[in-house]
Amino acid sequence: MTRVNDAQDSTPAPPETSIPQDMRSRVDQLHEKRRTVHDGPGEKATERQHAKGKLTARERIEALLDADSFVEVEGLRRHRATGFGLERNRPHTDGVITGWGKIDDRTVFVYAHDFRVFGGSLGESHAQKIHKIMDMAETAGAPLISLNDGAGARIQEGVTALAGYGGIFSRNVRASGVIPQISVMLGPCAGGAAYSPALTDFVFIVRDISQMFITGPEVVEAVTGEAVTHDELGGADVHSTRSGVAAFVHDDERECLEDVRYLVSLLPSNNQETPPVSDSGDPADRRNDSLTELVPAEPNRSYDMRAVLDEVADDGDYLEVHQHWANNVLCAFARIDGHPVGLIANQPQTLAGALDINASEKAARFVHTCDAFGIPLVTLVDVPGFLPGTDQEHQGIIRHGAKLLYAYCSASVPRVQVILRKAYGGAYIVMDSRSIGADVSFTWPSNEIAVMGADGAANIVFRKEIAAAEDPEQARADLTEQYREELMHPYYAAERGLVDDVIDPAETRHVLARTLEMLRRKKASLPHRRHGIPPM
């Protein structure tokens, strides 16, 4: 019996076909339109963009995504507005390029303002293209990245432009905590062009070419009489060091876009997926012998907490969020044993690591973000308390500090606390103590957990004894040491079940890796409610 595969193919060849001439003509027209759209508004406009040190929108997309992975959506769309000269200028794309592509072979959605077309300003069609790609990203469960270089609402289109921004804002909020939303500021962005990024999860900004403000310098001077430059009002350094709007700041567009790719590699595509695992080859049980020397035993001596992050993270590699703002607390994405984690740590080099208003807000936002996307939290504690003073009290340290407390208490992801040296007062509680829901708490043998430092505590507890002593200074020293030995020794909290173990600092990474592995399938039950009411 002859098998079909062995038989000669007797199927007659299909008749030769040819595309009708009118169809070929239409196909050629389509290719020509696409080529024209891809080439952009013209060489002079591109030269002006490059002269400002800026890439074009398509160059940015090419630098962001894997090679040849971008698929454009509605590239031939044009505005339909009439009046004020718009009817004579109807370029394709209408000033925004939208579509999807890949980053490390994972799907992402992107839109990029094209400043060469109407200054990247937003009109009705422009907004509808963004609405569509935002809806597609949410439906597909993939990150959304916006490359922002736009002058705000298109004045010639009036209220329809404003309504377009409203549609973007509502989608930003609807997708919040569902898919990662990343905004990259690559030009002057005013009004609604600044508000939408503020609603997203992460804001990147590039020095010299990028600004964000609600109203520009001209309006500020007209209303207040204050003369200010674009950068002084809303430049990269303003938003990365003072306002806290920008989480990442860069000097170069391509370097910035490379860091966007790195951030995406640490995040899940949506809140239903687990963060991507990447084996670096760094052993989970690698010892951290240098930590004993890096962290001084004396509670008042300073050191750089980043050196601890270097030791704990896979290959010492981590991505710090808000690196230049609220430096008394560090927030960073890293991997431990290949799995992404969120690291929160007090920084003794700034304000001795005390929590203040900005640090509380910075850490609270980071905790909420990690919790939304299923990223475990590791909290490294060395905190003397909340920063005292009338300035902090009058500006609402109680309310702002409560934001961090609320964030930790509401987080349902795996949570591990490590107390390196000291944890005093309410700040000990707020930094993810067992009492507010940390799954596991460890301390080093050098730790001190107490209401306050031994000196201050002894002055209060033994006030009368010190005053009555023949040598008050010697009495204060003796009673301070007594308080420290009885209530602040390293095993006091462990003996009462407030920490789970006192560990060798050299074993910190290994202990964290094993604990996080155990917690990987954690299931947390939360009460049914519409949503909580966090302190705002």
MARDOKOL-700981 format. One record per residue (C-alpha): residue in one letter; x, y, z. Coordinates in nm, 4 decimals, padded with zeros to 6 digits. Layout:
ROKE_a_X_Y_Z
...
REM end
This chain:
ROKE_m_00.0000_00.0000_00.0000
ROKE_t_00.1436_00.3309_-00.1022
ROKE_r_00.1452_00.6053_00.1606
ROKE_v_00.0170_00.9446_00.0577
ROKE_n_00.3517_01.1058_00.1408
ROKE_d_00.5297_00.8665_-00.0967
ROKE_a_00.2991_00.9250_-00.3877
ROKE_q_00.3708_01.1808_-00.6491
ROKE_d_00.1606_01.4905_-00.6127
ROKE_s_-00.1018_01.4637_-00.8792
ROKE_t_-00.2926_01.7703_-00.7645
ROKE_p_-00.3174_02.0095_-01.0541
ROKE_a_-00.1351_02.3361_-01.0059
ROKE_p_-00.3613_02.6287_-00.9298
ROKE_p_-00.4135_02.8623_-01.2198
ROKE_e_-00.1898_03.1653_-01.2241
ROKE_t_-00.3637_03.4632_-01.0728
ROKE_s_-00.2857_03.8275_-01.0938
ROKE_i_-00.4040_04.1207_-00.8878
ROKE_p_-00.6373_04.3362_-01.0941
ROKE_q_-00.4743_04.6580_-01.2064
ROKE_d_-00.7134_04.8805_-01.0095
ROKE_m_-00.6415_04.6811_-00.6917
ROKE_r_-00.2661_04.6985_-00.7535
ROKE_s_-00.3014_05.0716_-00.7910
ROKE_r_-00.4829_05.0952_-00.4588
ROKE_v_-00.2206_04.8794_-00.2867
ROKE_d_00.0546_05.1025_-00.4246
ROKE_q_-00.1330_05.4074_-00.2982
ROKE_l_-00.1605_05.2480_00.0461
ROKE_h_00.2118_05.1750_00.0577
ROKE_e_00.2851_05.5301_-00.0474
ROKE_k_00.0571_05.6689_00.2247
ROKE_r_00.2232_05.4522_00.4870
ROKE_r_00.5684_05.5558_00.3687
ROKE_t_00.4663_05.9219_00.3851
ROKE_v_00.3202_05.8806_00.7324
ROKE_h_00.6305_05.6994_00.8540
ROKE_d_00.8604_05.9683_00.7136
ROKE_g_00.6739_06.2269_00.9205
ROKE_p_00.5912_06.5933_00.8620
ROKE_g_00.9121_06.6731_00.6756
ROKE_e_01.2870_06.7050_00.6991
ROKE_k_01.2827_07.0614_00.8360
ROKE_a_01.0528_06.9659_01.1239
ROKE_t_01.2736_06.6693_01.2028
ROKE_e_01.5836_06.8890_01.1915
ROKE_r_01.4236_07.1311_01.4381
ROKE_q_01.3455_06.8403_01.6720
ROKE_h_01.7013_06.7087_01.6512
ROKE_a_01.8413_07.0599_01.6998
ROKE_k_01.6744_07.0647_02.0422
ROKE_g_01.8577_06.7455_02.1325
ROKE_k_01.5376_06.5422_02.0985
ROKE_l_01.4527_06.2240_01.9108
ROKE_t_01.1428_06.2055_01.6959
ROKE_a_00.8415_06.0087_01.8171
ROKE_r_00.9212_05.7122_01.5910
ROKE_e_01.2870_05.7156_01.6900
ROKE_r_01.1784_05.6972_02.0530
ROKE_i_00.9499_05.4025_01.9887
ROKE_e_01.2287_05.2280_01.8003
ROKE_a_01.4681_05.2807_02.0938
ROKE_l_01.2106_05.1583_02.3466
ROKE_l_01.0829_04.8414_02.1815
ROKE_d_01.2407_04.5217_02.0549
ROKE_a_01.3565_04.5536_01.6959
ROKE_d_01.0819_04.5329_01.4305
ROKE_s_00.8112_04.4580_01.6898
ROKE_f_00.6014_04.7760_01.6673
ROKE_v_00.2536_04.7513_01.5153
ROKE_e_00.0910_05.0890_01.4573
ROKE_v_-00.2776_05.1558_01.5149
ROKE_e_-00.4711_05.4255_01.3265
ROKE_g_-00.1629_05.5629_01.1560
ROKE_l_-00.3736_05.7161_00.8776
ROKE_r_-00.6160_05.8988_01.1073
ROKE_r_-00.6573_06.2760_01.0657
ROKE_h_-00.8493_06.5406_01.2575
ROKE_r_-01.1870_06.6580_01.1298
ROKE_a_-01.1821_07.0042_01.2848
ROKE_t_-01.2556_07.3115_01.0735
ROKE_g_-01.1803_07.6750_01.1347
ROKE_f_-00.8772_07.8662_01.2612
ROKE_g_-00.6740_07.7264_00.9713
ROKE_l_-00.7005_07.3609_01.0767
ROKE_e_-00.8951_07.2675_00.7642
ROKE_r_-00.5856_07.3504_00.5586
ROKE_n_-00.3560_07.1300_00.7662
ROKE_r_-00.4744_06.7742_00.8254
ROKE_p_-00.1618_06.5561_00.8672
ROKE_h_-00.1909_06.1837_00.9217
ROKE_t_-00.1500_06.0535_01.2815
ROKE_d_-00.2816_06.3892_01.4118
ROKE_g_00.0282_06.4295_01.6255
ROKE_v_00.0311_06.1012_01.8179
ROKE_i_00.1641_05.7583_01.7211
ROKE_t_-00.0114_05.4635_01.8879
ROKE_g_00.0359_05.0879_01.8802
ROKE_w_00.1867_04.7880_02.0495
ROKE_g_00.5165_04.6028_02.0448
ROKE_k_00.7526_04.3963_02.2582
ROKE_i_01.0004_04.4572_02.5377
ROKE_d_01.2107_04.1483_02.6033
ROKE_d_00.9494_03.9602_02.3995
ROKE_r_00.6639_04.0724_02.6288
ROKE_t_00.3775_04.2769_02.4852
ROKE_v_00.3463_04.6439_02.5797
ROKE_f_00.1278_04.9232_02.4441
ROKE_v_00.2689_05.2652_02.3672
ROKE_y_00.1677_05.6082_02.2496
ROKE_a_00.4100_05.8851_02.1595
ROKE_h_00.3321_06.2512_02.1031
ROKE_d_00.4863_06.3868_01.7838
ROKE_f_00.5905_06.7435_01.8633
ROKE_r_00.6447_06.8091_01.4926
ROKE_v_00.2662_06.7974_01.4386
ROKE_f_00.0787_07.0825_01.6100
ROKE_g_00.3410_07.0790_01.8856
ROKE_g_00.2050_06.7427_01.9989
ROKE_s_-00.1104_06.9186_02.1204
ROKE_l_-00.4191_06.7100_02.1924
ROKE_g_-00.7321_06.7442_01.9816
ROKE_e_-01.0398_06.5237_01.9436
ROKE_s_-00.8928_06.2630_01.7030
ROKE_h_-00.5588_06.2683_01.8838
ROKE_a_-00.7371_06.1916_02.2124
ROKE_q_-00.9521_05.9182_02.0601
ROKE_k_-00.6413_05.7389_01.9384
ROKE_i_-00.4988_05.7478_02.2920
ROKE_h_-00.8323_05.6314_02.4384
ROKE_k_-00.8313_05.3352_02.2028
ROKE_i_-00.4761_05.2238_02.2844
ROKE_m_-00.5432_05.2620_02.6582
ROKE_d_-00.8526_05.0444_02.6267
ROKE_m_-00.6579_04.7878_02.4272
ROKE_a_-00.3826_04.7768_02.6911
ROKE_e_-00.6320_04.7191_02.9699
ROKE_t_-00.8189_04.4527_02.7717
ROKE_a_-00.4966_04.2727_02.6766
ROKE_g_-00.3572_04.3005_03.0296
ROKE_a_-00.0295_04.4596_02.9198
ROKE_p_00.1737_04.7615_03.0381
ROKE_l_00.0993_05.1040_02.8915
ROKE_i_00.3893_05.3411_02.8196
ROKE_s_00.3357_05.7025_02.7156
ROKE_l_00.6148_05.9053_02.5541
ROKE_n_00.5069_06.2599_02.6349
ROKE_d_00.6126_06.5604_02.4302
ROKE_g_00.3012_06.7713_02.3915
ROKE_a_00.1882_07.1273_02.4480
ROKE_g_-00.1415_07.0421_02.6160
ROKE_a_-00.4903_07.0922_02.4784
ROKE_r_-00.5232_07.2098_02.1171
ROKE_i_-00.6691_07.5571_02.1542
ROKE_q_-00.8271_07.5578_01.8068
ROKE_e_-01.0500_07.2615_01.8997
ROKE_g_-01.1823_07.4121_02.2217
ROKE_v_-01.3855_07.2028_02.4618
ROKE_t_-01.3501_06.8816_02.2591
ROKE_a_-00.9794_06.8856_02.3420
ROKE_l_-01.0559_06.9265_02.7118
ROKE_a_-01.3045_06.6395_02.6950
ROKE_g_-01.0324_06.4298_02.5349
ROKE_y_-00.8132_06.4801_02.8416
ROKE_g_-01.1041_06.3827_03.0644
ROKE_g_-01.1249_06.0506_02.8827
ROKE_i_-00.7529_05.9922_02.9361
ROKE_f_-00.7725_06.0750_03.3084
ROKE_s_-01.0656_05.8424_03.3709
ROKE_r_-00.8824_05.5586_03.1923
ROKE_n_-00.5658_05.6258_03.3932
ROKE_v_-00.7657_05.5805_03.7118
ROKE_r_-00.9563_05.2765_03.5861
ROKE_a_-00.6331_05.1007_03.4901
ROKE_s_-00.4586_05.1966_03.8151
ROKE_g_-00.3396_04.8823_03.9917
ROKE_v_-00.4574_04.6707_03.6963
ROKE_i_-00.1730_04.7222_03.4474
ROKE_p_00.1561_04.9089_03.4953
ROKE_q_00.1342_05.2631_03.3588
ROKE_i_00.4635_05.4363_03.2816
ROKE_s_00.5009_05.7978_03.1679
ROKE_v_00.8185_05.9244_03.0024
ROKE_m_00.8538_06.3038_02.9878
ROKE_l_01.0479_06.4028_02.6761
ROKE_g_00.9464_06.7632_02.6165
ROKE_p_00.7499_07.0554_02.7616
ROKE_c_00.4192_06.9227_02.8975
ROKE_a_00.1618_07.1606_03.0420
ROKE_g_-00.1861_07.1292_03.1883
ROKE_g_-00.3525_06.8010_03.1040
ROKE_a_-00.0279_06.6727_02.9528
ROKE_a_00.1169_06.6902_03.3058
ROKE_y_-00.1894_06.5650_03.4949
ROKE_s_-00.2130_06.2321_03.3145
ROKE_p_00.1475_06.1334_03.3989
ROKE_a_00.0779_06.2280_03.7615
ROKE_l_-00.1972_05.9629_03.7635
ROKE_t_00.0345_05.6896_03.6362
ROKE_d_00.2569_05.4567_03.8381
ROKE_f_00.6002_05.5842_03.7335
ROKE_v_00.7248_05.9083_03.5784
ROKE_f_01.0593_05.9278_03.3969
ROKE_i_01.1992_06.2698_03.3038
ROKE_v_01.4991_06.3847_03.0981
ROKE_r_01.7019_06.6907_03.1965
ROKE_d_01.7160_07.0019_02.9759
ROKE_i_01.4490_06.8898_02.7282
ROKE_s_01.1566_06.8074_02.9625
ROKE_q_00.9307_07.0166_03.1831
ROKE_m_00.6007_06.9602_03.3614
ROKE_f_00.3763_07.2365_03.4931
ROKE_i_00.0105_07.3256_03.5202
ROKE_t_00.0628_07.6722_03.3722
ROKE_g_00.3723_07.7979_03.1909
ROKE_p_00.6156_08.0733_03.2911
ROKE_e_00.4321_08.3362_03.0871
ROKE_v_00.1065_08.2829_03.2775
ROKE_v_00.2888_08.2686_03.6099
ROKE_e_00.4540_08.6037_03.5422
ROKE_a_00.1305_08.7613_03.4200
ROKE_v_-00.0637_08.6505_03.7289
ROKE_t_00.1987_08.6727_04.0051
ROKE_g_00.4672_08.8963_03.8601
ROKE_e_00.7228_08.6224_03.9228
ROKE_a_00.9734_08.5748_03.6407
ROKE_v_01.0793_08.2114_03.6118
ROKE_t_01.2288_07.9909_03.3414
ROKE_h_01.0736_07.6683_03.2152
ROKE_d_01.3312_07.4570_03.4001
ROKE_e_01.3039_07.6587_03.7213
ROKE_l_00.9284_07.6140_03.7173
ROKE_g_00.8998_07.2490_03.6217
ROKE_g_01.2279_07.1028_03.5041
ROKE_a_01.3697_06.7589_03.5725
ROKE_d_01.5621_06.8576_03.8843
ROKE_v_01.2585_07.0316_04.0343
ROKE_h_01.0393_06.7237_03.9988
ROKE_s_01.3040_06.4672_04.0914
ROKE_t_01.4374_06.6436_04.4030
ROKE_r_01.1673_06.8788_04.5347
ROKE_s_00.8141_06.7937_04.4220
ROKE_g_00.8532_06.4159_04.4099
ROKE_v_00.6553_06.3974_04.0837
ROKE_a_00.9314_06.2217_03.8861
ROKE_a_01.0524_05.8821_04.0054
ROKE_f_01.3469_05.8599_03.7645
ROKE_v_01.5639_06.1323_03.6098
ROKE_h_01.8109_06.0959_03.3235
ROKE_d_02.0469_06.3090_03.1173
ROKE_d_01.9856_06.1280_02.7887
ROKE_e_01.6748_05.9983_02.6097
ROKE_r_01.8195_05.6646_02.5059
ROKE_e_01.9549_05.5976_02.8556
ROKE_c_01.6119_05.6861_02.9921
ROKE_l_01.4311_05.4498_02.7570
ROKE_e_01.6756_05.1709_02.8440
ROKE_d_01.5805_05.2131_03.2113
ROKE_v_01.2123_05.1974_03.1144
ROKE_r_01.2854_04.8591_02.9586
ROKE_y_01.4615_04.7518_03.2794
ROKE_l_01.1661_04.8591_03.4931
ROKE_v_00.9255_04.6631_03.2719
ROKE_s_01.1436_04.3535_03.3207
ROKE_l_01.0772_04.3742_03.6961
ROKE_l_00.6991_04.4180_03.6745
ROKE_p_00.4224_04.1727_03.5885
ROKE_s_00.2164_04.2494_03.2809
ROKE_n_-00.0928_04.2950_03.4976
ROKE_n_-00.2233_04.2400_03.8500
ROKE_q_-00.3321_03.8823_03.7753
ROKE_e_00.0139_03.7630_03.6745
ROKE_t_00.3220_03.6965_03.8853
ROKE_p_00.6304_03.9127_03.8368
ROKE_p_00.8772_03.7686_03.5822
ROKE_v_01.1533_03.5474_03.7219
ROKE_s_01.5096_03.5785_03.5941
ROKE_d_01.7908_03.3591_03.7208
ROKE_s_02.1033_03.5686_03.7549
ROKE_g_02.3163_03.2808_03.8776
ROKE_d_02.3797_03.4582_04.2093
ROKE_p_02.3423_03.1825_04.4771
ROKE_a_02.0513_03.2354_04.7140
ROKE_d_02.2686_03.1193_05.0031
ROKE_r_02.5524_03.3612_04.9285
ROKE_r_02.6924_03.4873_05.2582
ROKE_n_02.7055_03.8574_05.3476
ROKE_d_03.0125_03.8581_05.5687
ROKE_s_03.0886_04.2222_05.4921
ROKE_l_02.7636_04.3409_05.6530
ROKE_t_02.9152_04.3069_06.0000
ROKE_e_03.1676_04.5742_05.9083
ROKE_l_02.9381_04.7866_05.6910
ROKE_v_02.6811_04.8473_05.9664
ROKE_p_02.8333_04.9922_06.2862
ROKE_a_02.7099_04.8481_06.6151
ROKE_e_02.6907_05.1952_06.7700
ROKE_p_02.3342_05.3232_06.7135
ROKE_n_02.4405_05.6823_06.6407
ROKE_r_02.7080_05.6150_06.3786
ROKE_s_02.6173_05.6799_06.0160
ROKE_y_02.6594_05.4434_05.7191
ROKE_d_02.5219_05.4056_05.3680
ROKE_m_02.2221_05.1701_05.3550
ROKE_r_02.2809_05.1278_04.9813
ROKE_a_02.5790_04.9094_05.0723
ROKE_v_02.3318_04.6746_05.2438
ROKE_l_02.1109_04.6679_04.9324
ROKE_d_02.4203_04.5810_04.7287
ROKE_e_02.4751_04.2775_04.9492
ROKE_v_02.1160_04.1556_04.9623
ROKE_a_02.0094_04.1952_04.5965
ROKE_d_02.1021_03.9494_04.3221
ROKE_d_02.4393_04.0606_04.1826
ROKE_g_02.4023_04.3836_04.3822
ROKE_d_02.1661_04.5044_04.1099
ROKE_y_01.8611_04.7150_04.1935
ROKE_l_01.6544_05.0006_04.0484
ROKE_e_01.6041_05.2802_04.2979
ROKE_v_01.2763_05.4749_04.2789
ROKE_h_01.2798_05.8484_04.3663
ROKE_q_01.6550_05.8266_04.4199
ROKE_h_01.6955_06.2038_04.4598
ROKE_w_01.3854_06.2807_04.6697
ROKE_a_01.3305_06.2085_05.0406
ROKE_n_01.6705_06.0456_05.0749
ROKE_n_01.6131_05.9423_05.4361
ROKE_v_01.4285_05.6376_05.3043
ROKE_l_01.5293_05.4159_05.0112
ROKE_c_01.2816_05.2396_04.7820
ROKE_a_01.4066_05.0023_04.5152
ROKE_f_01.3077_04.7121_04.2932
ROKE_a_01.5504_04.4213_04.3005
ROKE_r_01.5630_04.0447_04.2715
ROKE_i_01.6364_03.7927_04.5441
ROKE_d_01.6926_03.4406_04.4123
ROKE_g_01.5650_03.5586_04.0744
ROKE_h_01.2276_03.6837_04.2027
ROKE_p_01.1407_04.0569_04.2018
ROKE_v_01.1001_04.2217_04.5431
ROKE_g_01.0400_04.5722_04.6686
ROKE_l_01.3042_04.6948_04.9138
ROKE_i_01.2224_04.9710_05.1642
ROKE_a_01.5040_05.0840_05.3924
ROKE_n_01.5866_05.3724_05.6250
ROKE_q_01.8969_05.5671_05.5179
ROKE_p_02.1119_05.6708_05.8198
ROKE_q_02.3157_05.9058_05.5997
ROKE_t_02.0205_06.1477_05.5717
ROKE_l_01.8419_06.2801_05.8823
ROKE_a_01.9830_05.9741_06.0620
ROKE_g_01.7162_05.7716_05.8792
ROKE_a_01.4277_05.9397_06.0628
ROKE_l_01.0899_05.9393_05.8901
ROKE_d_00.9485_06.2755_05.7848
ROKE_i_00.6586_06.3859_05.5654
ROKE_n_00.8273_06.3277_05.2289
ROKE_a_00.9823_05.9945_05.3309
ROKE_s_00.6453_05.8707_05.4551
ROKE_e_00.4749_05.9614_05.1268
ROKE_k_00.7538_05.8153_04.9157
ROKE_a_00.7543_05.4825_05.0977
ROKE_a_00.3737_05.4649_05.1174
ROKE_r_00.3363_05.5035_04.7411
ROKE_f_00.6006_05.2388_04.6813
ROKE_v_00.4302_04.9943_04.9199
ROKE_h_00.0948_05.0494_04.7469
ROKE_t_00.2546_04.9940_04.4045
ROKE_c_00.4255_04.6698_04.5066
ROKE_d_00.1065_04.5447_04.6702
ROKE_a_-00.1002_04.6234_04.3596
ROKE_f_00.1273_04.4137_04.1378
ROKE_g_00.2000_04.1244_04.3723
ROKE_i_00.5625_04.2148_04.4464
ROKE_p_00.6798_04.0988_04.7929
ROKE_l_00.8052_04.3619_05.0369
ROKE_v_01.1329_04.3459_05.2280
ROKE_t_01.1738_04.6208_05.4880
ROKE_l_01.5218_04.6916_05.6271
ROKE_v_01.4862_04.8913_05.9482
ROKE_d_01.7278_05.1286_06.1170
ROKE_v_01.5070_05.4143_06.2340
ROKE_p_01.5434_05.6543_06.5290
ROKE_g_01.1816_05.7707_06.5041
ROKE_f_00.9803_06.0375_06.3273
ROKE_l_01.1543_06.3695_06.2646
ROKE_p_01.0549_06.6106_06.5446
ROKE_g_00.9863_06.9834_06.5074
ROKE_t_00.7160_07.2444_06.4644
ROKE_d_00.7671_07.2533_06.0880
ROKE_q_00.6846_06.8832_06.0525
ROKE_e_00.3959_06.8970_06.2990
ROKE_h_00.2368_07.2017_06.1387
ROKE_q_00.2648_07.0529_05.7905
ROKE_g_00.0867_06.7380_05.9065
ROKE_i_00.3410_06.4689_05.9932
ROKE_i_00.0629_06.2852_06.1760
ROKE_r_-00.1520_06.2692_05.8634
ROKE_h_00.1332_06.2048_05.6217
ROKE_g_00.3027_05.9504_05.8471
ROKE_a_-00.0289_05.7682_05.8672
ROKE_k_-00.0103_05.7172_05.4897
ROKE_l_00.2812_05.4776_05.5333
ROKE_l_00.1091_05.3046_05.8231
ROKE_y_-00.2069_05.2634_05.6107
ROKE_a_-00.0086_05.1322_05.3138
ROKE_y_00.1625_04.8594_05.5139
ROKE_c_-00.1514_04.7615_05.7067
ROKE_s_-00.3488_04.7201_05.3839
ROKE_a_-00.0781_04.5309_05.1915
ROKE_s_-00.1568_04.1640_05.1296
ROKE_v_00.1662_04.0599_04.9536
ROKE_p_00.4407_03.8686_05.1395
ROKE_r_00.6041_04.1047_05.3914
ROKE_v_00.9380_04.0445_05.5645
ROKE_q_01.0991_04.2821_05.8151
ROKE_v_01.4665_04.2854_05.9131
ROKE_i_01.5777_04.5161_06.1967
ROKE_l_01.9447_04.5862_06.1460
ROKE_r_02.0317_04.8079_06.4362
ROKE_k_01.7651_05.0229_06.6029
ROKE_a_01.3892_05.0761_06.5811
ROKE_y_01.2447_05.3370_06.8144
ROKE_g_00.8946_05.4560_06.8906
ROKE_g_00.6094_05.4803_06.6454
ROKE_a_00.8521_05.4550_06.3549
ROKE_y_00.9300_05.0970_06.4629
ROKE_i_00.5615_05.0115_06.4339
ROKE_v_00.5188_05.1912_06.1012
ROKE_m_00.8190_05.0208_05.9381
ROKE_d_00.6200_04.6984_05.8930
ROKE_s_00.6425_04.5515_06.2416
ROKE_r_00.4787_04.2224_06.3315
ROKE_s_00.2046_04.4161_06.5111
ROKE_i_00.0769_04.5646_06.1816
ROKE_g_00.0940_04.2464_05.9796
ROKE_a_00.4487_04.1605_05.8719
ROKE_d_00.4522_03.7884_05.7997
ROKE_v_00.7990_03.7338_05.9435
ROKE_s_01.0314_03.9620_06.1408
ROKE_f_01.4043_03.9122_06.1923
ROKE_t_01.6625_04.1113_06.3852
ROKE_w_02.0379_04.1249_06.3965
ROKE_p_02.2143_04.0745_06.7326
ROKE_s_02.2935_04.4480_06.7405
ROKE_n_01.9284_04.5559_06.7400
ROKE_e_01.7592_04.7865_06.9856
ROKE_i_01.3792_04.7990_06.9838
ROKE_a_01.2275_05.0444_07.2280
ROKE_v_00.9938_05.3367_07.2763
ROKE_m_01.2953_05.5662_07.2488
ROKE_g_01.6734_05.5632_07.2868
ROKE_a_01.8159_05.4583_07.6215
ROKE_d_01.9395_05.8099_07.7085
ROKE_g_01.5996_05.9714_07.6622
ROKE_a_01.4168_05.6864_07.8311
ROKE_a_01.6423_05.6935_08.1384
ROKE_n_01.5937_06.0693_08.1753
ROKE_i_01.2191_06.0142_08.1976
ROKE_v_01.1966_05.6866_08.3903
ROKE_f_01.4671_05.7712_08.6453
ROKE_r_01.4119_06.1447_08.6617
ROKE_k_01.3786_06.1578_09.0405
ROKE_e_01.6712_05.9211_09.1071
ROKE_i_01.9009_06.1262_08.8845
ROKE_a_01.7976_06.4534_09.0480
ROKE_a_01.8569_06.3129_09.4003
ROKE_a_02.1955_06.1549_09.3264
ROKE_e_02.5186_06.3053_09.4604
ROKE_d_02.6676_06.2732_09.1118
ROKE_p_02.3749_06.3200_08.8664
ROKE_e_02.5872_06.2581_08.5557
ROKE_q_02.7240_05.9300_08.6853
ROKE_a_02.3786_05.8265_08.8016
ROKE_r_02.2363_05.9083_08.4579
ROKE_a_02.5048_05.6983_08.2891
ROKE_d_02.4512_05.4028_08.5245
ROKE_l_02.0718_05.4122_08.4984
ROKE_t_02.0889_05.4503_08.1182
ROKE_e_02.2997_05.1362_08.0975
ROKE_q_02.0586_04.9558_08.3306
ROKE_y_01.7632_05.0474_08.1086
ROKE_r_01.9516_04.9351_07.7990
ROKE_e_02.0472_04.5999_07.9494
ROKE_e_01.7018_04.5206_08.0863
ROKE_l_01.4671_04.6510_07.8155
ROKE_m_01.6732_04.6984_07.4983
ROKE_h_01.8928_04.3904_07.4740
ROKE_p_01.8814_04.2086_07.1383
ROKE_y_01.6669_03.9192_07.2601
ROKE_y_01.4043_04.1161_07.4524
ROKE_a_01.1611_04.1374_07.1576
ROKE_a_01.2343_03.7777_07.0487
ROKE_e_01.1574_03.6449_07.3970
ROKE_r_00.8150_03.8084_07.3750
ROKE_g_00.7368_03.6819_07.0258
ROKE_l_00.7574_04.0233_06.8594
ROKE_v_01.0317_03.9027_06.6252
ROKE_d_01.0717_03.5523_06.4892
ROKE_d_01.4460_03.5093_06.5146
ROKE_v_01.7744_03.6825_06.5793
ROKE_i_01.9934_03.6065_06.2794
ROKE_d_02.3587_03.6294_06.1839
ROKE_p_02.3975_03.9354_05.9551
ROKE_a_02.6053_03.7223_05.7185
ROKE_e_02.3010_03.4984_05.6667
ROKE_t_02.0632_03.7843_05.5781
ROKE_r_02.0328_03.7131_05.2049
ROKE_h_01.9912_03.3386_05.2566
ROKE_v_01.7293_03.3891_05.5288
ROKE_l_01.5359_03.6307_05.3067
ROKE_a_01.5479_03.3936_05.0077
ROKE_r_01.4168_03.0996_05.2113
ROKE_t_01.1455_03.3073_05.3787
ROKE_l_01.0229_03.4595_05.0527
ROKE_e_01.0126_03.1137_04.8952
ROKE_m_00.7923_02.9955_05.1821
ROKE_l_00.5605_03.2973_05.1401
ROKE_r_00.5333_03.2716_04.7621
ROKE_r_00.1859_03.1132_04.7760
ROKE_k_00.0551_03.3408_05.0498
ROKE_k_-00.3220_03.3917_05.0403
ROKE_a_-00.4606_03.6900_05.2271
ROKE_s_-00.8304_03.7419_05.2976
ROKE_l_-00.9514_04.0999_05.3156
ROKE_p_-01.2903_04.2278_05.4349
ROKE_h_-01.5467_04.3070_05.1678
ROKE_r_-01.5666_04.6808_05.1020
ROKE_r_-01.5788_04.9240_04.8145
ROKE_h_-01.2395_05.0592_04.9174
ROKE_g_-01.0664_05.1936_05.2230
ROKE_i_-01.0346_05.5629_05.3017
ROKE_p_-00.6616_05.6335_05.3300
ROKE_p_-00.5291_05.9529_05.4918
ROKE_m_-00.4811_06.1965_05.2048
REM end
